[in-house]
Structures are given as C-alpha cells and as structure tokens.
C-alpha cells in the first residue's frame, strides 16, 4: 500500500468572525488533511484503487473531540476540493484516534445573538456536507470513534459508512438540547434507515437522556453498513471500500427502508407519544423534528434541507436551546471541575472500602464501589440474617448485570469475590474509606461512628450517606472529627449522577479531597455543599413537594395539584417522587426540615396518617391507564374546603422554589445558582431544555415576583435582553 500525502487546510470561511466575537474566544479548528492511498484490488484492471482519504484532526488528544465551526468547515471544504482534483476512485472521511467528529462547537452556537449568524452556520454546514452526498465520486465515511450530532450527519452524507467495533458515543443529541439535527440528519436518516429507526435515533434516544448507540445498535438500525474490528480498522475499511467498488461486496439499498403508509403513520405516532411522555408537549424540538422527518418523505433533499435549516435557526434563537446549552455545560464542565473542591493532590489512596448497613441503599453502594473502584468492599449489619440478605442482594444485582450482557462471567466472579460481609467492625481495620447507610436517626449514626472509630486507622475517612441530618453533629463527639464527610448519593445509586459532598465544621482538606477524588471513578458529578439541614437538593425537592401536598390537604383535587407542574416537563410528578423515595422517608425528611426551618416546610398530617397506616405507595392506575391516588390512600386523605386551580398551585410551588433557592444561596450552602441547577438535572433528571431550575424561574418572571431579583442577568442560560 503506497501513500502520497497532501495537506490542503487553508481557506477563508464565509463566516467565523461573528461566531468568534460572539463567543469571545477563538475556534478550536479541526483541520481536514487529504492524502492519497493506493489500495490493492486484483479484480480491477490496474490492480489497485486510489482513495483520497480525508482525516479530521484538531490537534488535541481524545479529551477534546473534533468539532466543526466555520474554520473547520472551511478546512473540510478545501480538503474535499483537493480530493476531487486528485481524481481518485473514491473519497473517504475519517477522524483522529478514537474520534470521528462530534459536530458543531455548541459553546459558540449557544452564544449567537442574531438570526443571521445562526442561518449562516446552518447553511455552511449543509453546503460543505452536501458536496459529499452530491459527489460523482463514491464517498465513504470511516467512523473510527465518537460521532455525535454534526459528526454523524457528516457520515450520513457519505454514500457508504463503516464503523469501528469499539466506537463509543454515537448519537444525534440535538433534540435533547432543544434543537434538532440541522446539517441533514432529519432528511437523510429516514431515507437511509427508514422512518421508525429515524424516530428512534433522533427523538427517542435523544429524549432518553441522550442515549448513545453501540456499534451493534447502529448496524441494526441501518445507520451504518458494516461494523469492522477495531484492531486494524482503517485497513479493513479500505479493503471493504475496494470490495464495494470492484463488486465483490454488495450493499443493499432500499429508500426509506421500504416503509409504506402504515409504517410511516406508526413511526410518527410513536414519536409523538414519546415526545408527549417525555416533555408533556412543552418542548418544541421533538415535534419540529417529527415534522421534518415526515417532510423527508414528500420533498426532494434540497427542499427538505432548506426547511431543516429554517427550523434549526428558529430553535437556535429560542430560550429552550439557551437553557439546553447551559445545562450541557454544567454537566460536561462544572460537574467535572466542581466549585470549591480542594487540591486533588491532598487526596488519600483508597484500596479498601467499608459499608455499614446491609439494606437497599447499602447494597447498592457496595456494588458501586466494587464495580467502579475494583477494590475489596466489606459490608456489615447488626445481625447475620440482615447481613446475609444484604450480601445476597448484591449477588442478585451482579447476576442481573450478567443476564443483561453488561458484564462477563469473569467479572461476575471478580465482583462476587470483592464483596464480603462481616459482623465484626475489626474487618474495617485496614479500610481507607467507610461509608454508613443506616437508619436516618442522628443518635443511631453517632453510635455507629463512635463504635467504628475504635477499629479504624486515624486516617480512614468516615462518610455518611445521610440525606438531611447534620454531619457536624455526627462527628462532634469523635476523637477525629476532621475525617468525617457527607457523601450523599441519590437513588438508584447506579443511575443518578449527583453526589452531594458535605463539608462539616471540622472536615479537613485531605478528607474532602479524598471524597472528591472518589467521585470520578464512581462516575458521579459532585457538588460541594455546606453542612445545613437537607443540604441542597432535598431542600428544593421537599419545599416544592410540600406545597403540592399542602394544596391537596387544603382541598385541591389530587390530580389537579399533582399535574400543576406538568408544563415544566419533569420526569415524574410530585406524588410520584414521594412514592419513589417512600412516604416514610418523605415524612421523616419533612419533619427534619420543619424542625430546622419552621413553617416553610409544613408536615402534612395526611402524609403522617398514610405512613402510620403502613402504606408504602400513594398512586395507582385506573382502567384507562391514568395515574390516580391509590383508593386506600384516598380513603384516609382528609381534604379541606379551600381548593386551588392548577395555575394557583403552580405559582405557589414555583415561588416556593425561588424563595428556597435564594435562601440556600444567601446562606452559602452552595457556591452558585449553577450548583442548584446541576443538582436538579443530575439528581432529579430535570430536562436540559429547562436549564435546571433558576433559568426557568428567571424566564417565567417568578424570581422577581418571589424574591425581587433574577438569579442571573439576561443572556445567562437565556436569550439576551
């Protein structure tokens, strides 16, 4: 195989200075480098096939993926020209190691202040990519790694697509952020993979917390033509390309996946149902995406691209997208570099973990530590029966992972060996980190720590998973209170990314640094929280659910009160949240917050009666599948005679959220409103297109009505004034 390299990367973009000026920093340019490769092909007269291979590379390592701003698109445009001028048999596009391309630089697009710039970037991307789909020379995408958004759209513009077997992060996430694929995705994917698969990738996956495709999924859905082994992926891709051109490889093509009227109707109806379930009709992007998917069936590609470009511009200049970009940056940046975290070099190594308690939360924690840290984990409880039950629960979860194909048999054996149980605290003598997850009572937790301190080293970190109690009070009587820290996970532990790390009065920097250092391998996004009752997330959660419960107690029909916050598009209703955490836990936390903060946190007597009656659920479903109060719960729920409308309940709950958020910030519980927004996104699954909670309160004017001022000036997570 011979190679002749030519580098054609210089060009003047049609736009760029506006984007750079709007963003206040230069674009990280992804260069496109063209080289010519002769691929052996005995079936051709010349014995070889000449390929113009375009490689995308921004010059950074894999932690900074290739993105395509105006300068990057100009470089790709020049590279395509270079490739065409060389007169090859085929043109192929690939990326730097582990990265194909992840589309537009969202930080730049999210800062556009005018429609003209948004229209220009949409038009530029479509024009450059369209050169590949219009090419008289066969075009191939060698997707060697991450391909998201515009990167995946670039591949769709090519006639053929190969994919590396180890490629990760394959998705079209735009709807998740409040926009839609605007460089051809809504028009090309239905044509290539059919309407139902297009709905899956563009709408369903995006609204399912931006679920990415694995290589096998991309192949099954028709997004790529073949998956090739990663070990010699480029060589295999070139050989496959040669096979396509010399006729030894056949690639079947059926426009729109052969879908007829019924398949189209079913796909679009399914997409609308998903959008309704996920956003309750209050996010525009999924519905506009479905309209464009439908348009692809009846319009030519150029007409469809023009419509796609116009809709993209509308959405880029929407509040929804600005909130989505803000939320994206919180999760991608702030969660990885949390405010207030101490110097990482102070962190102590952790080679063994202890978990006190063997209940549901404790068993989840034990498996998380073992699976992510690959260290021995010892759990304990007050008697053998409970301990055995906890260890068995861990084993069941391991078996479930194996059954779903997520871990191998070897991993099953390794995890089983790592998690053990003991009734003797002496088993923690060589532990570096011990976390308690026992009953939420202060005296119980203090007793646990007092006994534990007799058996562990002086530098062993003692962590508490308390959801509301004072960490300082727990540590107050210990010989070494400086090594106690709050480590508050959210349920289910394996899924929810939020981790509240609470600094008590005496927590030292080494302890805190160790806690933050553990968050990364545990795949959690930590926020630093001051030791105050309820910390951050639960204060917000209990404050607004308390208003919903109070409005029902006053006489508002439960369905009206529970549905009042539906316009926010939250993943579950307030009563469903109470049911998820458990009425008993909800009551206990409400009582704890009431004791500290008074009437801002009322305790529902109806909730108390429900708990005393032994009910663990609040909701049921009627014959039509509608969510209702469990009839047994409804029978004991005493309603007053002062009902409110849904609008009144919503205003009341939102004002309460604004008031509590402002108090949390004024008390210094977290560093910034951004931490509150990050908490509700990663701890409660609040949608990106809300931007958390404070941008929504600002946009709706609730902040000013409730506390007299916004949380952030216009332009931060919102459109400029």
C-alpha positions in Angstrom: 0.0 0.0 0.0 1.5 3.3 -1.0 0.7 6.7 0.3 1.1 10.2 -1.1 0.2 12.9 1.4 -1.0 16.4 0.5 -2.2 18.9 3.2 -4.8 21.3 1.9 -6.2 23.0 5.0 -6.2 26.7 4.4 -9.3 28.7 3.4 -11.1 31.8 4.4 -14.5 30.9 5.9 -17.7 32.7 4.8 -18.5 33.2 8.5 -16.4 32.9 11.6 -15.5 36.3 12.9 -19.1 36.8 14.1 -19.1 33.5 15.9 -15.7 34.2 17.4 -16.7 37.6 18.5 -20.0 36.4 20.0 -18.1 33.7 21.9 -15.2 35.8 23.0 -12.6 33.1 22.2 -11.2 31.6 19.0 -12.5 28.4 17.5 -10.5 25.2 18.1 -10.0 24.4 14.5 -10.4 20.9 13.2 -8.2 20.6 10.2 -9.0 18.3 7.3 -5.9 16.7 5.7 -6.1 14.9 2.4 -3.8 12.0 1.4 -3.9 9.6 -1.5 -3.8 5.9 -0.8 -3.5 3.0 -3.3 -5.5 0.0 -2.2 -4.7 -3.4 -3.8 -7.6 -4.7 -5.8 -6.9 -7.7 -8.1 -10.3 -7.5 -9.7 -9.6 -4.1 -11.2 -7.6 -3.6 -14.5 -5.0 -1.5 -12.7 -4.7 -3.9 -9.7 -5.4 -1.1 -7.3 -8.0 1.5 -6.3 -6.9 5.1 -5.5 -8.6 6.6 -2.4 -8.5 10.2 -1.3 -8.6 9.9 2.5 -9.6 13.0 4.4 -8.6 12.9 8.1 -10.2 15.3 10.6 -7.9 16.3 13.5 -8.0 19.3 15.8 -4.5 18.6 17.1 -5.7 17.8 20.6 -6.0 14.5 22.4 -9.2 12.5 22.7 -10.5 14.6 25.6 -11.1 17.4 23.1 -13.1 15.9 20.3 -13.1 17.2 16.8 -15.8 19.9 16.3 -16.7 21.8 13.2 -17.0 25.5 13.4 -16.7 27.9 10.5 -12.9 27.5 10.1 -13.2 23.7 10.5 -15.9 23.5 7.8 -13.8 25.7 5.5 -10.9 23.3 6.0 -13.1 20.3 5.2 -14.4 22.2 2.1 -10.8 22.7 0.9 -9.9 19.1 1.6 -12.9 17.9 -0.5 -11.8 20.2 -3.3 -8.3 18.7 -3.0 -9.7 15.2 -3.1 -11.8 15.8 -6.1 -9.0 17.5 -8.0 -6.8 14.4 -7.5 -9.3 12.3 -9.5 -9.4 9.3 -7.2 -11.7 6.3 -7.4 -13.3 7.1 -4.0 -13.2 9.7 -1.3 -13.3 8.7 2.3 -13.5 10.7 5.5 -12.2 9.5 8.9 -11.1 11.1 12.2 -8.2 11.2 14.6 -7.7 8.2 17.0 -11.0 7.4 18.9 -12.8 10.4 17.5 -14.6 10.9 14.2 -16.3 14.2 14.9 -18.9 15.5 17.3 -20.4 18.2 15.2 -20.7 21.9 15.8 -19.0 23.7 18.7 -22.0 24.1 20.9 -20.4 26.8 23.1 -20.1 29.0 20.0 -23.6 28.4 18.7 -25.1 28.9 22.1 -23.7 32.4 22.1 -25.1 33.7 18.8 -27.0 36.9 19.3 -28.7 37.2 15.9 -30.5 35.0 13.4 -28.1 35.9 10.6 -25.2 34.1 12.2 -27.3 31.1 13.1 -28.6 30.9 9.5 -25.0 31.2 8.1 -23.6 28.3 10.2 -26.5 26.1 9.2 -26.1 26.9 5.6 -22.4 26.5 5.6 -22.5 23.0 7.2 -25.2 21.8 4.8 -23.3 23.2 1.8 -20.0 21.6 2.7 -21.5 18.2 3.7 -23.8 18.3 0.6 -20.6 18.1 -1.6 -20.2 14.5 -0.3 -23.8 13.4 -1.0 -23.7 15.0 -4.5 -20.3 13.7 -5.4 -19.9 11.8 -8.7 -17.0 10.1 -7.0 -18.2 7.4 -4.5 -17.9 8.7 -0.9 -17.3 6.7 2.3 -17.3 7.5 6.0 -14.9 5.5 8.1 -16.4 6.2 11.6 -13.5 5.2 13.8 -14.8 6.7 17.0 -17.2 9.1 18.6 -19.7 10.5 16.1 -22.3 12.8 17.6 -24.6 15.4 16.1 -23.0 17.0 13.0 -20.3 14.4 13.0 -22.8 11.7 12.5 -24.6 13.8 9.9 -21.3 14.1 8.0 -21.2 10.4 7.9 -24.8 10.2 6.7 -23.9 12.5 3.7 -21.5 9.8 2.5 -22.8 7.1 0.3 -21.3 4.3 2.4 -20.4 4.0 6.2 -18.1 1.7 8.1 -17.9 1.7 11.9 -15.2 0.6 14.3 -16.3 -2.1 16.7 -15.1 -0.1 19.7 -16.6 3.2 18.7 -18.5 5.0 21.5 -20.8 7.9 21.7 -22.8 7.5 18.5 -25.9 9.8 18.6 -27.9 12.7 17.3 -28.4 14.5 20.7 -29.8 17.8 19.4 -33.4 17.3 20.5 -32.1 16.6 24.0 -30.6 20.2 23.9 -33.7 21.9 22.5 -32.8 22.0 18.8 -32.6 19.3 16.0 -30.1 17.8 13.6 -29.6 20.7 11.1 -26.9 19.6 8.8 -29.1 17.0 7.1 -29.9 14.5 9.8 -33.7 14.8 9.7 -33.7 14.4 5.9 -31.0 11.8 5.3 -31.6 9.3 8.2 -35.2 8.5 7.2 -34.1 7.9 3.6 -31.2 5.7 4.8 -32.7 3.8 7.7 -36.5 4.2 7.4 -38.8 6.4 9.4 -39.1 4.2 12.5 -35.3 4.0 13.0 -35.0 7.7 12.4 -37.6 8.4 15.1 -35.6 6.1 17.4 -32.3 7.9 16.8 -33.4 11.5 16.5 -36.3 11.6 19.1 -36.4 8.6 21.3 -32.7 8.2 22.1 -32.3 11.9 22.5 -35.2 12.3 24.9 -33.9 9.2 26.9 -31.1 11.3 28.5 -29.3 11.3 25.1 -28.9 7.5 25.0 -26.0 6.6 22.7 -25.9 3.8 20.2 -23.5 1.0 20.5 -21.9 -0.3 17.2 -24.3 -3.2 17.1 -27.2 -0.8 17.6 -26.0 1.5 14.8 -25.8 -1.5 12.4 -29.2 -2.9 13.4 -30.8 0.5 12.9 -29.3 0.9 9.5 -27.2 3.9 10.4 -24.0 2.2 9.1 -23.4 -0.5 6.5 -20.8 -2.6 8.4 -19.0 -2.9 11.7 -15.3 -3.8 11.5 -12.8 -4.9 14.1 -11.1 -2.0 15.8 -7.6 -3.7 15.7 -6.9 -2.9 12.1 -10.0 -0.8 11.4 -8.5 1.5 8.7 -7.0 -1.3 6.7 -10.3 -3.3 6.9 -12.3 -0.2 5.9 -10.1 0.4 2.8 -10.4 -3.3 1.8 -14.2 -3.1 2.3 -14.3 0.0 0.1 -12.3 -1.7 -2.6 -14.7 -4.6 -2.4 -17.7 -2.3 -2.9 -16.0 -0.7 -5.9 -14.8 -3.9 -7.6 -18.2 -5.6 -7.0 -17.1 -8.3 -4.5 -19.1 -6.6 -1.7 -22.8 -5.8 -2.2 -24.5 -3.2 -0.1 -28.3 -3.4 -0.2 -30.2 -0.1 -0.6 -33.9 0.4 -0.1 -35.1 4.0 0.2 -36.9 4.8 3.4 -36.3 1.2 4.5 -39.1 0.2 2.2 -41.7 1.7 4.6 -45.2 2.1 3.4 -48.1 4.3 4.6 -48.8 2.2 7.7 -45.2 2.1 8.7 -44.8 5.8 8.3 -48.0 6.5 10.3 -46.9 4.2 13.1 -43.4 5.6 13.3 -44.7 9.2 13.5 -47.4 8.3 16.0 -44.8 6.5 18.2 -42.5 9.6 18.0 -45.3 11.9 19.1 -46.2 9.5 22.0 -42.6 9.5 23.2 -42.4 13.3 23.0 -45.7 13.7 24.9 -44.5 11.3 27.6 -41.1 13.0 28.0 -42.0 16.6 27.6 -45.8 16.8 28.0 -45.9 18.9 24.9 -43.9 21.7 26.4 -40.7 21.3 24.4 -40.8 22.3 20.7 -37.8 20.5 19.3 -39.1 16.9 19.2 -42.3 17.9 17.5 -40.4 20.0 14.9 -38.1 17.1 14.3 -41.0 14.8 13.6 -42.5 17.3 11.2 -39.2 17.3 9.3 -38.9 13.5 9.3 -42.3 13.4 7.8 -41.3 16.1 5.2 -38.4 13.9 4.0 -40.9 11.5 2.5 -42.6 14.0 0.2 -39.9 16.5 -0.6 -36.6 16.4 -2.6 -33.5 16.6 -0.5 -32.7 20.2 -1.3 -36.2 21.3 -0.3 -36.0 19.3 2.9 -32.6 20.7 3.8 -33.9 24.3 3.3 -36.8 23.5 5.7 -34.5 21.9 8.2 -32.2 24.9 8.1 -35.0 27.3 8.8 -36.3 25.3 11.7 -32.8 25.0 13.1 -32.4 28.8 13.0 -35.7 29.2 14.9 -34.7 26.8 17.6 -31.1 28.1 18.0 -32.6 31.5 18.7 -35.0 30.1 21.3 -34.9 30.2 25.1 -35.2 26.4 25.1 -31.8 26.0 23.3 -30.1 28.5 25.5 -31.2 26.6 28.6 -30.1 23.3 27.0 -26.6 24.6 26.2 -26.3 26.0 29.8 -27.4 22.6 31.2 -25.0 20.8 28.8 -22.1 22.9 30.0 -23.0 22.3 33.6 -22.9 18.5 33.2 -19.8 18.5 30.9 -17.7 21.0 32.8 -18.9 22.1 36.2 -19.6 18.5 37.3 -16.1 17.5 36.3 -14.5 20.5 37.9 -16.7 21.3 40.9 -16.5 24.6 42.6 -14.7 24.7 45.9 -13.0 21.3 45.6 -9.6 21.2 47.4 -6.3 20.4 45.8 -6.6 16.9 44.3 -3.0 16.1 45.4 -4.2 16.0 49.0 -6.4 13.0 48.3 -5.5 9.7 50.0 -5.5 6.5 48.1 -8.4 4.1 48.6 -7.7 0.4 48.3 -10.4 -1.0 50.6 -13.9 0.3 51.4 -16.3 -0.5 54.2 -20.1 -0.1 54.0 -22.1 -0.1 57.3 -25.6 -1.3 56.8 -26.9 -4.0 54.5 -30.2 -2.5 53.4 -31.2 -1.4 49.9 -29.0 1.7 49.8 -26.1 0.0 51.4 -26.1 -3.0 49.0 -26.2 -0.5 46.0 -23.3 1.3 47.4 -21.3 -1.8 48.0 -21.7 -2.9 44.4 -20.9 0.5 43.1 -17.6 0.7 44.9 -16.6 -2.8 43.9 -17.6 -2.4 40.3 -16.0 1.0 39.8 -13.0 1.0 42.1 -12.1 -2.7 41.7 -11.2 -2.9 45.5 -12.4 -5.1 48.3 -15.7 -4.0 49.9 -16.9 -5.2 53.3 -20.4 -4.7 54.4 -21.8 -5.2 57.9 -25.1 -5.0 59.8 -26.4 -5.8 63.3 -27.2 -9.5 62.8 -26.3 -12.4 60.5 -29.8 -12.5 58.9 -29.7 -8.9 57.7 -26.1 -9.3 56.6 -26.8 -12.4 54.6 -29.8 -10.6 53.0 -27.6 -7.6 52.0 -24.8 -9.8 50.5 -27.5 -11.8 48.6 -28.9 -8.5 47.3 -25.5 -7.6 45.9 -25.2 -11.0 44.3 -28.7 -10.7 42.7 -27.7 -7.4 41.1 -24.4 -8.9 39.8 -26.4 -11.8 38.3 -28.8 -9.2 36.7 -25.9 -7.4 35.1 -24.6 -10.8 33.7 -28.1 -11.6 32.4 -28.3 -8.3 30.5 -24.9 -8.9 29.0 -23.3 -6.0 30.7 -20.5 -7.9 32.5 -18.7 -11.1 31.6 -18.5 -14.4 33.6 -15.0 -13.4 34.8 -16.4 -10.1 36.0 -19.2 -11.9 37.9 -16.6 -14.0 39.7 -14.4 -11.0 40.4 -17.2 -8.9 41.9 -18.5 -11.8 43.9 -15.1 -12.2 45.5 -14.6 -8.5 46.2 -17.9 -8.0 48.2 -17.9 -9.8 51.5 -19.8 -9.4 54.8 -18.7 -9.3 58.4 -20.5 -8.7 61.8 -17.2 -7.5 63.3 -16.1 -3.9 62.9 -12.5 -5.3 63.1 -12.9 -6.1 59.4 -12.6 -2.4 58.7 -9.2 -2.1 60.4 -7.3 -1.7 57.1 -10.1 0.2 55.3 -9.3 3.6 53.8 -12.9 4.7 53.4 -16.0 3.6 55.3 -19.5 4.9 54.5 -22.5 4.4 56.7 -26.0 3.9 55.3 -28.0 3.0 58.4 -31.4 4.3 59.6 -31.8 8.1 59.3 -31.6 8.8 63.0 -28.9 11.1 64.4 -28.3 9.1 67.6 -28.1 5.8 65.6 -25.5 7.3 63.3 -23.5 8.8 66.1 -23.4 5.5 67.9 -22.2 3.8 64.7 -19.4 6.2 64.2 -18.3 6.1 67.9 -18.0 2.3 67.7 -16.4 2.4 64.3 -13.7 4.8 65.4 -12.3 2.2 67.8 -11.4 -0.1 64.9 -10.2 2.0 62.0 -7.0 3.9 61.4 -6.8 7.5 62.3 -6.5 8.5 58.6 -9.5 6.4 57.5 -12.2 8.6 56.0 -15.6 8.2 57.6 -18.5 9.1 55.3 -22.2 9.4 55.9 -24.9 8.9 53.3 -27.4 11.0 55.3 -29.9 12.9 53.2 -30.7 15.6 55.7 -29.0 15.3 59.1 -26.1 17.3 60.5 -22.8 15.8 59.6 -21.1 18.1 62.2 -23.4 16.7 64.9 -22.5 13.1 63.9 -18.8 13.9 64.2 -19.0 16.1 67.2 -18.0 13.5 69.9 -15.4 11.7 67.9 -11.6 11.8 68.5 -11.0 12.6 64.9 -14.0 14.7 63.6 -11.8 16.1 60.9 -12.0 12.8 58.9 -15.9 12.8 58.7 -17.6 13.9 55.5 -21.0 13.8 54.0 -21.3 11.6 50.9 -24.9 11.8 49.8 -25.9 9.5 46.9 -29.3 9.5 45.1 -31.5 6.6 44.4 -31.0 4.5 42.3 -27.3 4.7 43.1 -26.0 3.2 39.9 -28.1 5.6 37.7 -28.2 9.0 39.3 -25.1 11.1 38.7 -25.4 13.6 41.5 -23.3 13.3 44.6 -23.6 15.9 47.4 -20.3 16.1 49.3 -20.8 17.8 52.6 -18.1 19.6 54.5 -18.8 19.5 58.2 -17.4 22.1 60.7 -14.1 20.1 61.2 -13.7 18.3 57.9 -10.1 18.8 56.8 -8.9 19.3 53.2 -7.4 15.8 52.9 -10.7 14.1 53.8 -12.6 16.4 51.4 -10.1 15.9 48.6 -10.4 12.1 49.1 -14.2 12.3 48.8 -13.9 14.4 45.6 -11.3 12.1 44.1 -13.6 9.1 44.6 -16.4 10.8 42.7 -14.6 10.5 39.3 -14.1 6.7 39.2 -17.6 6.3 40.7 -18.8 8.3 37.7 -20.6 10.8 39.8 -20.9 14.6 39.4 -20.2 16.1 42.8 -21.2 19.4 44.2 -19.7 20.9 47.4 -22.4 21.6 50.0 -22.3 23.3 53.3 -23.5 21.3 56.3 -27.1 22.6 56.6 -30.2 20.5 57.2 -31.4 19.0 53.9 -28.3 20.2 52.1 -29.2 21.5 48.6 -31.3 19.1 46.5 -33.6 17.9 49.2 -34.3 21.4 50.4 -35.6 22.2 46.9 -37.4 18.9 46.5 -39.2 18.9 49.8 -40.0 22.6 49.6 -42.0 22.3 46.4 -43.5 18.8 47.1 -44.6 20.2 50.4 -46.5 22.9 48.6 -48.2 20.3 46.5 -49.2 18.2 49.5 -50.4 21.2 51.4 -52.6 22.3 48.4 -54.2 18.8 48.4 -54.7 19.0 52.2 -56.5 22.3 51.7 -58.9 20.8 49.2 -57.4 20.8 45.8 -58.2 17.6 43.9 -55.1 15.4 43.9 -54.9 15.1 40.1 -55.1 18.9 39.7 -52.4 19.6 42.3 -50.1 16.7 41.1 -50.5 17.8 37.5 -49.9 21.5 38.2 -46.2 21.4 37.3 -46.7 19.5 34.1 -45.7 22.5 31.9 -42.1 22.0 33.2 -41.9 18.6 31.6 -40.4 17.0 34.7 -39.6 13.3 34.5 -42.2 12.5 37.2 -45.0 14.2 39.1 -44.6 15.4 42.7 -46.6 12.5 44.1 -44.6 10.0 42.1 -41.5 11.5 43.6 -42.9 11.0 47.1 -43.7 7.4 46.2 -40.3 6.8 44.7 -38.5 7.9 47.8 -41.1 6.3 50.0 -43.8 8.0 52.2 -41.9 7.1 55.4 -38.7 8.7 54.2 -40.5 11.7 52.8 -42.3 12.2 56.1 -39.0 11.9 58.1 -37.1 14.4 55.9 -40.1 16.8 56.0 -40.1 16.6 59.8 -36.3 17.2 59.9 -36.6 20.2 57.7 -39.6 21.6 59.7 -37.6 21.3 62.9 -34.8 23.4 61.4 -36.7 25.9 59.2 -40.2 26.0 60.7 -43.3 26.6 58.7 -41.6 26.9 55.3 -41.6 23.2 55.5 -45.0 22.1 56.7 -45.6 18.5 57.7 -48.7 17.0 56.0 -50.9 15.3 58.6 -52.3 13.3 55.8 -48.9 12.0 54.9 -48.4 11.1 58.5 -51.7 9.2 58.5 -50.6 7.4 55.4 -47.3 6.3 56.9 -49.0 5.3 60.2 -51.4 3.2 58.2 -48.5 1.3 56.7 -49.0 2.4 53.1 -45.8 2.4 51.0 -47.3 3.7 47.8 -49.6 6.6 47.0 -50.6 6.0 43.4 -52.4 3.5 41.3 -53.7 3.4 37.8 -57.3 3.2 36.6 -58.7 1.1 33.8 -57.7 3.7 31.2 -54.1 3.7 32.5 -54.4 7.1 34.1 -52.5 7.9 37.3 -54.8 8.2 40.4 -54.5 8.1 44.1 -54.5 4.6 45.5 -58.1 4.1 46.6 -57.0 3.0 50.1 -54.9 6.1 50.4 -57.7 8.3 49.1 -60.0 6.9 51.7 -57.8 8.3 54.6 -56.7 11.5 52.9 -58.8 14.3 54.6 -59.4 17.2 52.2 -60.2 20.8 53.3 -62.6 23.2 51.7 -60.1 25.7 50.1 -59.3 24.2 46.7 -56.9 26.0 44.3 -56.6 25.9 40.5 -53.7 24.3 38.7 -52.3 27.7 37.9 -52.5 28.8 41.5 -50.8 25.6 42.7 -48.0 26.0 40.1 -47.4 29.7 41.0 -47.3 28.7 44.7 -44.8 25.9 44.1 -42.6 27.9 41.8 -42.5 30.9 44.2 -41.5 28.5 47.0 -38.7 27.1 44.8 -37.5 30.6 44.1 -37.6 31.6 47.8 -35.7 28.5 48.9 -33.1 28.7 46.2 -32.4 32.3 47.2 -32.1 31.3 50.8 -29.8 28.4 50.0 -27.5 30.8 48.1 -27.7 33.6 50.7 -26.7 31.0 53.4 -23.7 29.9 51.3 -24.9 26.3 51.2 -23.6 26.1 47.6 -21.2 28.3 45.7 -23.6 29.5 43.0 -27.0 29.0 41.4 -25.3 26.8 38.8 -24.8 24.2 41.6 -28.6 24.1 42.2 -29.3 23.7 38.5 -26.7 20.9 38.3 -28.3 19.2 41.3 -31.8 19.1 39.9 -30.6 17.9 36.5 -28.3 15.2 37.7 -30.1 14.3 40.9 -33.7 14.7 39.7 -33.4 14.1 36.0 -34.9 17.6 35.2 -34.8 18.2 31.4 -31.9 20.0 29.8 -34.3 22.3 28.0 -35.3 23.8 31.3 -31.7 24.6 32.1 -32.1 23.4 35.7 -34.4 25.5 37.8 -33.1 29.0 38.2 -33.1 29.9 34.4 -36.7 28.7 34.2 -37.6 30.9 37.2 -35.9 33.8 35.6 -37.5 33.3 32.2 -41.0 33.0 33.7 -40.6 36.1 35.9 -41.1 34.0 39.1 -37.7 35.0 40.5 -38.6 38.7 40.5 -42.1 38.1 41.8 -40.9 35.9 44.6 -37.6 37.5 45.8 -37.4 40.7 43.8 -34.5 39.8 41.5 -33.2 37.3 39.0 -30.7 34.6 39.7 -28.7 35.6 36.7 -28.6 38.5 34.2 -30.3 38.1 30.8 -28.1 36.2 28.5 -27.0 33.6 31.0 -29.0 30.4 30.1 -31.5 32.7 28.4 -31.6 34.9 25.3 -30.0 38.3 25.8 -32.5 41.1 26.7 
